[in-house]
Amino acid sequence: MPDAQESGKAARKETVVHRSLQWAGRNLKGHVIRDAHFHDCDLSEANLDDAQLEKVRFEACNLRGLRLTRAQLKDVEILGSDCSGLLASHSKFVDVAFDGCDLSHSDMRYSDLYKTSCSVCDLADSHWDDANTKRAVWTDCNYDGLHAQRWQVENLVFDGADWRKVLLSDCVLRQVSLAQGLLEGVSFKGQSLLHCNLTQAQLGGATFAGAQLGGTIFDDADLRGLDFSRAQLDAASFQRAQMQDAKLSQVQADKALFYRALLQGADFSQAVLNECNFEHAVLSKATFAFAQCQYADFSNADASAAHWDRATVTHAKFHNTKGIGPRQLGARCSYTDARRLESEKYAPHQATSPSSHSARP
């Protein structure tokens, strides 16, 4: 009976279409809904706690105040619907798409969202405390008043997003792209932005003090006067960034890239800058007091009137550097470091032999 079996399978997979259904306030707790299409339906303030939704589509529906706590949603589309005040804490979303939806004042706390996208959605005053969000693209959304504590975000694209009124605290962002984003005044103080992309982002008035920023890209960004003090910047990239008067004291920035960055008046006091690349950077009047700059490259940089008091500058490169060199540094750095710099300046490709050490005064 293969034909009957095949027809039975097809019948079970057929999508059920509901039009103008009135389920407002209905108790549907624990329901299982599969292969269904709801069009212009009213489920406002209905109770779908602990429900399972799979291969379901909501289009132009009223979902205001819908309860979805502890629910499981998989392969669900919610299009052009009013989801304001959605209560979806402690839920699990997999392959869910919100498109053109009002999600303002929604509660997404403690939820897991995997491959869940938001496009042209209103997320104003929504709550994301302790939520875990991975692998998605969120575009053209309103984030005003979005509130998140301990939000875990990984592999999300927010390019061009306006986060100026977002409230973040103790969040961890990994491999998140906020390129060309509007982030003026946002506080990332003490938070983690690891291997993120903030290329060309507008960050005036933002703060990164004490933040974990390893591997994050700030290329071509406007960072003038920003506070990065005590931040972790290992392998971060600031190519061509505007960083005049930036506060970078006590940063840990091994192998960070400042190629062609504008760093006039920047404060690197007590910073760890080992193997950093400052090639062609503008460092005039910058402060490196008590900084550690082992194997850093200042080639072709402008370090006019920079301050190096008691800095540790070992095996650094100063090829064609303007305003500073080994002889000038000798008066400010330790004598041992100055001798090493002199040796590198005149014989950069020659290995130092034991005999040459003994010949030094």
C-alpha positions in Angstrom: 0.0 0.0 0.0 2.8 2.6 -0.8 0.4 5.0 -2.4 -1.8 5.2 0.6 1.1 5.7 2.9 2.5 8.5 0.8 -0.8 10.3 0.6 -1.1 9.9 4.4 2.3 11.6 4.9 1.3 14.4 2.5 -1.9 15.0 4.4 -0.1 15.2 7.7 2.3 17.8 6.3 -0.3 20.0 4.8 -0.4 23.5 6.3 -3.5 24.5 8.2 -4.6 28.0 7.4 -6.4 30.1 10.0 -7.9 33.4 9.0 -9.4 36.0 11.3 -9.3 33.6 14.2 -10.4 35.1 17.5 -8.3 33.5 20.3 -7.8 36.6 22.4 -7.2 35.7 26.0 -7.6 32.0 25.3 -5.7 29.5 27.6 -3.6 27.4 25.2 -0.9 26.5 27.8 1.2 23.5 26.7 -0.4 23.3 23.2 1.6 21.9 20.3 1.0 23.8 17.1 2.7 22.5 13.9 2.4 23.3 10.2 -0.1 26.2 10.7 -0.5 29.6 9.1 -2.3 32.3 11.1 -3.4 35.3 9.0 -5.1 38.4 10.5 -5.8 36.5 13.8 -6.2 37.9 17.3 -4.2 36.1 20.0 -3.7 39.1 22.2 -3.1 38.1 25.8 -3.6 34.5 25.0 -1.6 32.0 27.1 0.9 29.8 25.2 3.2 29.2 28.1 5.1 25.9 27.7 3.8 25.6 24.1 5.6 24.1 21.2 5.4 25.8 17.8 7.1 24.4 14.7 6.7 25.5 11.1 4.2 28.1 12.1 3.6 31.5 10.4 1.9 34.5 11.9 1.0 37.2 9.4 -0.6 40.6 10.3 -1.7 39.2 13.6 -2.5 40.8 16.9 -0.1 39.2 19.4 -0.1 42.0 22.0 0.7 40.7 25.5 0.9 37.1 24.3 2.4 34.8 26.9 5.1 32.5 25.5 7.2 31.8 28.6 9.1 28.5 28.6 7.9 27.9 25.1 9.8 26.3 22.2 9.7 27.9 18.8 11.3 26.3 15.7 11.1 27.4 12.1 8.6 30.1 12.9 7.9 33.3 10.9 6.2 36.3 12.5 5.5 39.0 9.9 3.9 42.4 10.2 2.4 41.6 13.5 1.9 43.5 16.8 3.9 41.7 19.4 4.2 44.6 21.9 4.4 43.4 25.4 5.3 39.8 24.4 6.1 37.7 27.4 8.7 35.2 26.2 11.2 34.8 29.0 12.9 31.4 29.5 11.9 30.4 26.0 13.9 28.8 23.2 13.9 30.2 19.6 15.5 28.3 16.7 15.3 29.6 13.1 12.7 32.2 14.0 12.2 35.4 11.9 10.6 38.6 13.1 9.9 40.9 10.1 8.1 44.3 10.4 7.0 43.5 14.0 6.3 45.7 17.0 8.3 44.0 19.8 8.3 47.1 22.1 8.1 46.4 25.8 8.6 42.7 25.2 10.2 40.4 27.8 13.0 38.2 26.4 14.9 37.6 29.6 16.7 34.3 30.1 15.7 33.2 26.6 17.9 31.4 24.1 17.7 32.6 20.5 19.6 30.8 17.8 19.4 32.0 14.2 16.6 34.3 15.2 16.5 37.4 13.0 14.8 40.8 13.4 14.2 43.0 10.4 12.5 46.4 10.5 11.3 45.7 14.1 10.5 48.0 17.0 12.5 46.8 20.0 12.0 49.9 22.1 12.1 49.3 25.9 12.4 45.5 25.4 14.3 43.5 28.1 17.1 41.0 27.3 18.6 40.4 30.7 20.6 37.1 30.8 19.4 36.2 27.2 21.7 34.2 24.9 21.6 35.3 21.2 23.6 33.6 18.5 24.1 33.7 14.7 21.6 36.1 13.2 21.2 39.4 11.3 19.2 42.3 12.8 18.6 45.1 10.4 16.8 48.5 10.5 15.4 48.0 14.0 14.6 50.6 16.6 16.6 49.9 19.8 15.6 53.0 21.9 15.5 52.0 25.5 16.5 48.4 25.0 17.7 47.1 28.3 20.2 44.3 28.7 22.2 43.0 31.7 24.5 40.0 31.2 23.3 39.6 27.6 25.4 37.0 25.7 25.6 37.9 22.0 27.6 35.9 19.5 28.0 36.1 15.7 25.3 38.8 15.3 25.2 41.5 12.7 23.9 44.9 13.7 25.6 47.0 11.0 24.4 50.6 10.9 22.3 50.2 14.1 21.5 53.2 16.3 22.3 52.1 19.9 22.5 55.6 21.3 19.7 54.9 23.8 20.6 51.3 24.6 21.3 50.4 28.2 23.9 47.7 28.6 25.5 46.2 31.7 27.9 43.3 32.2 27.2 42.1 28.6 29.5 39.8 26.5 29.6 40.4 22.8 31.6 38.0 20.7 32.2 38.4 16.9 29.4 41.0 16.7 29.4 43.5 13.9 28.3 47.1 14.7 30.1 48.6 11.6 29.0 52.1 10.8 26.8 52.0 13.9 25.6 55.1 15.9 27.0 54.4 19.3 27.5 57.9 20.7 27.3 58.1 24.5 26.9 54.3 25.0 28.7 52.9 28.0 30.7 49.7 27.4 32.5 50.2 30.7 33.8 46.9 32.1 32.0 44.9 29.4 33.4 42.4 26.8 33.5 43.1 23.1 35.7 40.3 21.8 36.7 40.2 18.1 33.9 42.6 17.3 33.7 44.9 14.3 33.2 48.6 14.9 34.6 49.9 11.7 33.6 53.5 10.9 31.3 53.5 14.0 30.3 56.8 15.5 31.4 56.6 19.1 31.6 60.2 20.4 31.1 60.2 24.2 31.1 56.4 24.5 33.3 54.8 27.2 35.3 51.6 27.1 37.1 52.0 30.5 38.1 48.5 31.8 36.4 46.8 28.9 37.7 43.5 27.3 38.3 44.4 23.7 40.7 41.8 22.4 40.7 41.5 18.6 38.1 44.1 18.1 38.3 46.3 15.0 38.0 50.1 15.4 39.4 50.9 11.9 38.4 54.4 10.6 36.3 55.0 13.7 35.9 58.4 15.5 37.4 57.8 19.0 38.5 61.3 19.9 38.8 61.8 23.6 37.3 58.4 24.5 38.2 56.6 27.7 39.9 53.2 27.2 41.8 53.3 30.4 42.6 49.9 31.9 41.0 48.2 28.9 42.3 44.9 27.4 43.2 45.7 23.8 45.4 42.8 22.8 45.4 42.4 19.0 42.8 45.1 18.6 42.9 47.2 15.4 42.7 51.0 15.3 43.9 51.6 11.7 43.4 55.2 10.6 41.2 55.8 13.6 40.8 59.4 15.0 42.1 59.1 18.6 43.2 62.6 19.5 43.3 63.0 23.3 42.1 59.4 23.9 42.7 58.0 27.4 44.7 54.8 27.1 46.5 54.7 30.4 47.2 51.3 31.9 45.8 49.5 28.8 47.0 46.0 28.0 47.5 46.2 24.2 50.1 43.7 23.0 50.2 43.4 19.2 47.5 46.1 18.8 47.5 47.9 15.4 47.6 51.7 15.4 48.7 52.1 11.7 48.1 55.6 10.5 46.0 56.4 13.6 45.7 60.0 14.7 46.9 60.0 18.3 47.8 63.6 19.1 47.8 64.1 22.8 46.8 60.5 23.6 47.7 59.2 27.0 49.5 55.8 27.0 51.0 56.2 30.5 51.7 52.9 32.2 50.3 51.1 29.1 51.7 47.7 27.9 52.3 48.1 24.2 54.6 45.2 23.3 54.8 44.4 19.6 52.4 47.2 18.7 52.4 48.7 15.3 52.4 52.6 15.2 53.7 52.9 11.7 52.8 56.3 10.1 50.8 57.2 13.2 50.6 60.8 14.5 51.8 60.7 18.1 52.7 64.4 18.6 52.4 65.3 22.3 51.2 61.8 23.2 52.3 60.5 26.7 54.2 57.2 27.1 55.3 57.8 30.7 56.1 54.4 32.4 54.8 52.6 29.4 56.3 49.2 28.2 57.0 49.2 24.5 59.1 46.1 23.7 59.5 45.3 20.0 57.0 48.1 19.1 57.3 49.6 15.6 57.2 53.4 15.4 58.6 53.6 11.8 57.6 56.7 9.8 55.5 58.0 12.8 55.4 61.6 14.0 56.3 61.5 17.7 57.1 65.3 17.9 57.0 66.5 21.5 55.8 63.1 22.8 56.6 62.3 26.5 58.6 59.1 27.2 59.5 59.6 30.9 60.7 56.3 32.4 59.2 54.3 29.6 60.7 50.8 28.9 61.4 50.9 25.2 63.3 47.7 24.2 64.1 46.6 20.7 61.7 49.1 19.2 61.9 50.4 15.6 62.3 54.1 14.9 63.0 54.1 11.2 62.3 57.6 9.8 60.4 58.5 13.0 59.9 62.2 13.4 60.7 63.9 16.6 62.2 61.0 18.5 64.9 58.4 18.2 67.3 56.3 20.3 69.5 59.2 21.3 66.6 61.3 22.6 65.1 58.3 24.4 68.4 57.7 26.2 67.8 60.6 28.4 64.4 59.4 29.5 64.5 55.6 29.4 66.8 53.2 31.2 70.4 53.1 30.0 70.2 49.5 29.0 67.2 50.1 26.7 69.0 53.2 25.2 72.0 51.1 24.3 69.9 48.4 22.7 68.1 51.1 20.6 71.4 52.5 19.5 72.5 49.1 18.4 69.3 48.5 16.4 69.5 51.8 14.8 72.9 51.3 13.3 72.8 47.5 12.8 69.2 46.5 12.5 69.9 43.2 10.6 73.0 42.1 12.6 72.6 39.6 15.5 74.3 40.7 18.7 77.1 38.4 19.6 78.6 37.7 23.1 81.8 39.5 22.1 79.9 42.7 21.2 78.2 42.6 24.6 81.6 42.5 26.3 83.0 45.3 24.2 80.3 47.7 25.4 81.4 50.1 28.2 
